[in-house]
Amino acid sequence: MKTNPSRIRGFSLIELMISIAVGLLLLTAIATIFANSSRSQREVALSAEQIENGRYAMDVLSEDLHHAGYWGLYSTTFTAPGAMPDPCDITAASLATAMALPVQGYNAPVASLPSCLSSANYLAGTDILVIRHASTSVAGALTPTAMYVQTQPVGTPIVANGGGTFNLTMRNGTGVNVAAPVRPYDVHIYFVSPCSTAASGTCAASDDGGRPIPTLKRLELAVDPADGTLKMMTVPIAEGIENFQVYYGLDADGDGAPDQGAYSSDPGSVAGWMQAVTAQVFVLARNTQTSPGYSDNKTYSLGPSVTVTPSGSGLSYRRHVYASLMRLKNPSERLETP
């Protein structure tokens, strides 16, 4: 049977154009859904990272503050030093004197930074927190250049490097005198740095891919593995922390609890710092990357005296405030009236 050639034909031009248009619409819809899904996934990932960084920063600060003033067996009160200790002075004599102030702070604006913290590595307008305590772990073999502390329930503690003499004793369970534990001496100086990774040693505009990420860091007393010397070494804690404020509850009547209304951003004197029994910590965390199309028009409260309003290039970052009130267990228990 022969087929009529006039009945055989393909798509007309109009049909072809319609099919192409429908295909383009479908591709556009699919591309839009994919782009929105990718954007949403990116925002979720950034938010999760910010939450993790903010909570981790608070966890580290909380744990360290709870250990502030822990000196092993030592439970009696300290004699007030004649002046505020220098947190960057790592000599044995200075560290022994500084045991009386397990918590020490610098309230923003800081007139004079600790000598071991350069202005280029410090984000102006943020507080600095110093925490001192003995390690919860007993030292094994002593490192000659590291710093240690040995205590008894009463008497004078011994602070010395690993080459010093640690001759304090304690009673064991059978009534025999044995050597008292020797513990590493910990000093931590918490601060906010303008960048996460300083390529040249000090933060610059070119760090972190040209978009410096504010980061909570701490200077900690440690032996440098590169040369074996004791120094304050910088350790990053959490990225995206762009503000850090601390308020202290003071106990003047010796009951171990802060007096009503006695909260201060700067106790001011040695006597004032020795009365600190609580610390209220505020951390402002932001995403490490911008959110296209987002503008942050919020005002963030970091305690009774500090508010932060984003501006300029900072408007396209999402933020959240984390806050916690922490008891300084060891100083408050030493202050309690028997």
Residue pairs with C-beta under 8 A, 6 or more apart in sequence:
11 19
39 292
43 291
43 318
46 287
46 288
46 289
46 291
46 318
47 287
47 318
49 240
49 287
49 288
50 240
50 285
50 286
50 287
50 288
50 318
50 319
50 320
51 285
51 320
53 238
53 239
53 240
53 241
53 285
53 288
54 238
54 240
54 241
54 283
54 285
54 320
54 322
55 322
56 237
56 238
57 216
57 237
57 238
57 241
57 283
57 285
57 322
58 281
58 283
58 322
58 324
60 237
60 238
61 129
61 190
61 281
61 283
61 324
61 326
62 281
62 324
62 326
64 131
64 133
64 188
64 190
65 103
65 131
65 279
65 281
65 326
65 328
66 326
66 327
66 328
66 329
67 131
67 133
67 136
67 330
68 102
68 103
68 131
68 132
68 133
68 328
68 329
68 330
68 331
69 102
69 103
69 132
69 133
69 328
69 329
69 330
69 331
69 334
70 102
70 133
70 134
70 136
70 330
71 99
71 133
71 134
71 149
71 151
71 157
71 330
72 134
72 149
72 150
72 151
72 180
72 181
72 183
73 151
73 152
73 153
73 170
73 180
73 181
74 151
74 152
74 153
74 157
75 153
75 154
75 334
76 153
76 154
76 334
77 334
77 335
78 99
78 100
78 274
78 334
79 100
80 100
80 270
80 271
80 274
81 97
81 98
81 100
81 101
81 270
82 270
83 270
84 101
84 104
84 270
84 273
85 94
85 97
85 98
85 101
85 104
86 94
86 114
86 115
87 98
87 104
87 114
87 116
87 130
87 187
87 189
88 114
88 115
88 116
88 117
88 189
88 219
88 232
89 95
89 98
90 147
90 187
90 221
90 230
90 231
90 232
92 147
92 159
92 160
92 161
92 164
93 159
95 132
95 147
95 149
95 159
95 185
95 187
96 157
96 159
98 104
98 132
98 187
99 132
99 149
99 157
99 159
100 270
100 274
101 132
101 270
101 273
101 274
102 131
102 132
102 133
102 328
102 330
102 331
103 129
103 130
103 131
103 132
103 248
103 273
103 276
103 279
103 328
103 331
104 129
104 130
104 132
104 273
105 127
105 128
105 129
105 130
105 246
105 248
105 266
105 273
106 113
106 114
106 127
106 128
106 129
106 130
107 127
107 265
107 266
108 124
108 125
108 126
108 127
108 245
108 306
109 124
109 125
110 122
110 124
110 128
113 119
113 122
113 128
114 128
114 130
114 189
114 219
116 189
116 219
116 232
117 128
117 189
117 191
117 219
118 202
120 194
120 202
120 203
120 204
121 191
121 193
121 194
121 198
121 202
121 203
121 217
121 234
122 128
122 191
122 192
122 193
122 194
123 191
123 192
123 193
123 194
123 214
123 242
123 243
125 243
126 191
126 192
126 243
126 244
126 245
127 244
127 245
127 246
127 265
128 189
128 190
128 191
129 189
129 190
129 191
129 244
129 246
129 279
130 187
130 188
130 189
130 190
131 186
131 187
131 188
131 190
132 185
132 186
132 187
132 188
133 186
133 330
134 149
134 151
134 183
134 184
134 185
134 186
135 183
135 184
135 185
135 186
136 183
137 183
137 184
138 181
138 182
138 183
139 148
139 181
139 182
139 183
139 184
142 148
142 162
142 163
142 182
143 162
143 223
144 161
144 162
144 163
145 161
145 162
145 223
145 228
145 229
145 230
146 161
146 162
146 184
146 222
146 223
146 230
147 159
147 160
147 161
147 184
147 185
147 221
147 230
148 159
148 160
148 161
148 162
148 164
148 166
148 182
148 183
148 184
148 185
149 157
149 158
149 159
149 182
149 183
149 184
149 185
150 157
150 158
150 166
150 168
150 180
150 181
150 182
150 183
151 157
151 158
151 168
151 180
152 168
152 169
152 170
152 180
153 170
155 168
157 168
158 164
158 165
158 166
158 167
158 168
159 185
160 166
161 230
166 179
166 180
166 182
167 179
168 179
168 180
169 177
169 178
169 179
169 180
170 177
170 178
170 179
170 180
170 181
171 177
171 178
172 178
185 221
186 220
186 221
187 220
187 221
187 232
188 218
188 219
188 220
188 221
189 218
189 219
189 220
189 232
190 216
190 217
190 218
190 237
190 244
191 216
191 217
191 218
191 219
191 244
192 214
192 215
192 216
192 217
192 241
192 242
192 243
192 244
193 203
193 214
193 215
193 216
193 217
193 236
194 203
194 212
194 214
195 203
195 204
195 207
195 208
195 212
195 213
195 214
195 215
196 207
196 208
196 212
196 213
196 215
196 236
196 239
197 207
197 208
197 236
198 204
198 207
199 206
199 207
203 212
204 212
205 212
211 289
213 239
213 240
213 288
214 239
214 240
214 241
214 242
214 286
215 236
215 237
215 238
215 239
215 240
215 241
216 236
216 237
216 238
216 241
216 244
216 283
217 234
217 235
217 236
217 237
218 234
218 235
218 237
219 232
219 233
219 234
219 235
220 232
220 233
220 235
221 230
221 231
221 232
222 230
222 231
222 232
222 233
223 229
223 230
223 231
224 230
224 231
224 233
238 285
239 288
240 285
240 286
240 287
240 288
241 283
241 284
241 285
242 284
242 285
242 286
242 319
243 282
243 283
243 284
243 300
243 302
243 306
243 308
244 281
244 282
244 283
244 284
245 265
245 281
245 282
245 302
245 303
245 306
246 265
246 279
246 280
246 281
246 282
247 263
247 264
247 265
247 279
247 280
247 303
247 304
248 263
248 264
248 265
248 267
248 273
248 276
248 278
248 279
248 280
249 257
249 258
249 259
249 262
249 263
249 276
249 277
249 278
249 279
249 280
250 258
250 259
250 262
250 263
250 264
250 267
250 272
250 275
250 276
250 277
251 257
251 258
251 259
251 262
251 275
251 276
251 277
251 332
251 335
252 259
252 262
252 275
253 259
254 335
254 336
254 337
255 335
255 336
255 337
256 277
256 332
256 333
256 335
256 336
256 337
257 277
257 332
258 277
258 278
263 280
263 304
264 272
265 303
265 305
267 273
267 275
267 276
274 331
275 335
276 328
276 331
277 327
277 328
277 331
277 332
277 335
278 325
278 326
278 327
278 328
278 332
279 325
279 326
279 328
280 303
280 323
280 324
280 325
280 326
281 323
281 324
281 325
281 326
282 302
282 303
282 306
282 321
282 322
282 323
283 321
283 322
283 323
284 300
284 302
284 308
284 319
284 320
284 321
284 322
285 319
285 320
285 321
285 322
286 314
286 317
286 318
286 319
287 317
287 318
287 319
289 317
290 316
290 317
291 316
291 317
291 318
292 316
294 315
294 316
294 318
295 315
295 316
296 310
296 314
296 315
296 316
296 317
296 318
296 319
297 310
297 315
298 309
298 310
298 319
299 307
299 308
299 309
300 307
300 308
300 309
300 319
300 321
301 307
301 321
302 308
302 321
302 323
303 323
310 317
310 319
